[in-house]
Amino acid sequence: MNRLLKMGIWSVIAVITSLGCSTTHAFQSKSDSGAADRKLDLLLDIRMVEMDNLDNIFVVDAKNRLIKFDKNFNEKYRFANNKNGLIKSIDVSNPLKIVVFYDDFNHIKILDNTLSLINELDMQLPLMDISACAMSNDGQLWVYDPIQFKLLKIDDHGRVLSETSNVADYGMKNVKIGGIMERDNYVVLCDYSSGFYVFDNLGQYLFRFEAGRIRHFQLDGDLILYNTDAGLETFSLKHQERQSITIPELPQSEALIYVLYHSGAFFGIYREGIIKANSDE
């Protein structure tokens, strides 16, 4: 997600929330009437989608290809490599250094803005196992090691620059960290079944908050937007406040994988493609 102005995102949330909050076990749209026949803005077999701060759309499709589209859904570049297993996650927070993580073989690839390979790291030897990976604000990498139970910062050669103590010391027992993001002074670890664990950008543990059955999350400064079976919710790290919001004008809410929020618009991610809906629809 791009860097949103705090007042801007909260004003959007306030407008949407006034339309009603979602508390059911399916994504809720402001109105599905007249939207059921709406065409997909992008037709493609999709596994995951992320967006960068330049409005580019990155799709991992069913064939394990990473494809970059511009804001008008025009394809620009693609990258394909099946030697390292399935892509588990992509981090597009730095448009010039795209991080592609292959969980099956503990492999990390770094791509440039044309999706050309500029570096790769085989993490099986130095760390044996990692379950999540993301770009740090200073151009290094955050990884989570479930064998040592540690959050580590590594450089482009896989050398450990800093690490936390055993996270069990913070009460993080039996966690299954599957996602990491850093924005501003926050590093957020996600256990998709139980919630979020928050550190500062020096690796000091701050707190956790519970959330279940998380499908996807975005981090913008002190605001987390995350999808659950109940819909799209937000959590302010600064104020430690949670809020549910209603998704406007997205058809067939039961078929949504998750929803992205970006530049004042919502993007419904379906297995068969993407639908864009502006927040005022």
N, C-alpha and C positions, 0 to 999 in steps of 0.2 A: 504494500500500500504506500501511496505517496505521503510526504510529510504534510499532515493536515493542520491548519491553524486550529488551536484549541477552541476558540470561540466558535469557529465555523462548524466543527464537528458537533459540538454540544447544541448549537442552534438547530442543526439538521435533526439531531436526535429528539430535541424538544418538539419540533414540528411533527415528526413521524409518530412520536409517542402519543401526541394529542389525538391521533387517529385510532388509538387502541393498542394495548400491549398483548403480546402473544404468550399464552400459558399452556397451550395444548401441545400434543406430541407430534406436531407437524408444522412446517413453516407456514406462516399466515401472511396472506397478501391483503393489501387495503381493499382490493376488490378483484375477484377472478372473473367477474362478468365481462364478456366481450374480449377476454384475453386468452381463452382456451385455444383459439385458432391462431394466435400470434406466432409469426415465423421466428425461427432462430436467427440471431444476428451472425452467429458463426455455427456452421454445421460441421461437426467433427466428433469422432469417438474419443471421449475425454476421460483421463484419469485424475489430473489435477491442473489447477490454474493459479498463477500469481501475476501481479502487476507491479511495475516499477514506478519511480517518481517522475518518469518522462511519459507516462500513460501507455507504455508498451505492455502488451499482453503476452504472457509466456504460458504455453500449453504443453503438458506431457500427455500424449495421446495413447491410445490402446496398443500401439505398436512400439511403445517406449521411446518415441521420438520427442525431442524438445523442439518446439516450433515457436518462433517469435513473430507476433503480429503488431502492427501499429494500432493506434486508437480507433481507426476505422475498419479494423479486422482484415487489413490487407497483409498477407504473409510477406515477411521480410527475409528471414533466415531460418534454417533448421539444423539440428544436430542429432545424429543417430549413432548409438554405440550400444550393442547388446552383449559385449564381452564381459561386462561387470555386473550383470544381473539387472533387475528392475530399478529404476530411479525411485528412491523413497521420498526425497524432498529436493526442492530448489529454493535458493535464496537469491532474490533479485534486488536486494536493498542497495547494492552498488551496481549501477548499470554497466560499468566497465569490467566488473569481476563477478560473473554469475557462478554461484556455487551449486554444483550438482552432486548429490550424495547418493551412493549406491550401498544400501545396507547389507546386501547379501555377501559382498566381498570386502566390506569396510574400505570402499574406494571413494575418493573425492576428485572431481574434475573441476577446474576453474576455466571458464570460458570468457571471451571478450564480448563486446557489444554486437559482434557479427556471429556469435556462437562458434567462434573458432577456438580450439583448444590452446591455452597458454600455459597450463600447468596441471599436473595430476599427482595425487598422493596415495600411495598404498599404505593403509594404516594397519594392516594385519601384523606386521613385524613390530613396530614400536609400541602399539597399544593393545594388540590382540583383538579388541572388540570396541566399537563405538556404536551408539544407538541413535545419535542425533548430531547434526553439524550445522553451523551458520556462520556468516561473516560477522566480524566484530567491527566496531566503528573505526578502529585504527588500521583496518586492512588485514588483520590476522584472522584466525579462525577459532570459534568456540566449538568444542566437542564434549559429549558426555560419555564417560567410560562406565558401563554398568558392571564391569568386573571389579574395578577399584572403587566404584561408587563416588566418582569425582567429576566435577566440571573443570575442564582444562582449556587454557588458551594455547594454541600452537601457531607456529609460523608456517610459511609456504613450503618448508622442507619437513614438516611434521615434528619439529623440535618443540618440546614443552617450554613455554615461556612463564606460565604461572598455573597454579592449580588450587582448588579448594581442599579442605580436609574431607574426610569421609562424610558424605551428606547425611548419613544416619545420625551424625552428631547434631544435626539440625531437626531431627524428628522425621527425616525423609526415609522411612523404612518401607520396603517392598514397593518402591516406585518403579515405574516403567517409563522412563523419559523417551518420548518419541519426537519432540520438536524443541527447537531453540530459536529465539530471536533477540537481537539487541537493538534498541533505539535509545538515543540520548544517554541517560545514566542508568538505564535498566536492562538487565539480562533476564529474560523470562524462559523458564523451562516448563514444558507441558507434558504431563501424564494424561493422555487422552481419556482415560477412564476415571480419573480422580481430581484433576485440577491443575493449578499453576503454582510454580515455585519461583519466587522473585529474588534476584540478586542485584547488587549494584555493578557498575562496569569494572570494578576491581575484583569482583568475585566474592564479595561479602554477602552472606545470606541476609535477607530482609524479612520476608514473611511468605505465607502461602494463602491461597484462597481456593475453596472447593468448587468444582464444577464437574458434572458427570456427562459421559457420552459425548465428548467434544469431537466435532467433525473437522474443524479447521479454525485457525485463529490468525489474527493480524495484530500488529503492535505499532502504535503511533505515539511516540513519546510516553506519556503516562496513561495512555488509554489502550486497553485491549478490547478488540472486537472478536467475538468467538461464536461459532455456530454449535448448537446442540440440537437434540431432537425437538426442543421447544421453540427453536427459531434462532434469531440473531440477538445476542446480548452484548452489553458493554460492561467493563469494569475499569474504574479510575484507580490507578495505582497510587496517585497522590492523595485522593480523598477516601480510598477504599470503599467506593460505592458501586453497586451493581444496578443495571437497568436493562429491561427488555424492550425491544423495539419491534414495530410491525414492518414487514417488508411490503413496499408498494408495487402493485401491478405485476406480479410474477405468476404466470399460469401454472397449473398442475403442481402445486406446492409440495405434494407428497412425493414427487419425482425428483426434487432438488437434491443434489449432493451436498452443496453448501452455497452460501451467498458471500460475495465480496463487496466491500464498500470502497469506492475510489472516486475522488474528485467530484463529490456531490451526486454520484450515481451508484445504483446497486446492480450487480452483475449476478444473475442466476446461473449457477453452474449445474448443468445436467449431463448425464452420460452421453447424450447425443449432441451437445453443443452449449452455446451461451446465449442468454437473452439479457440485454441491457435495459434498465428502467431508471429514469431520473427520479430523484427523491420527491419531486413535486407532482408526480403523476398520480 
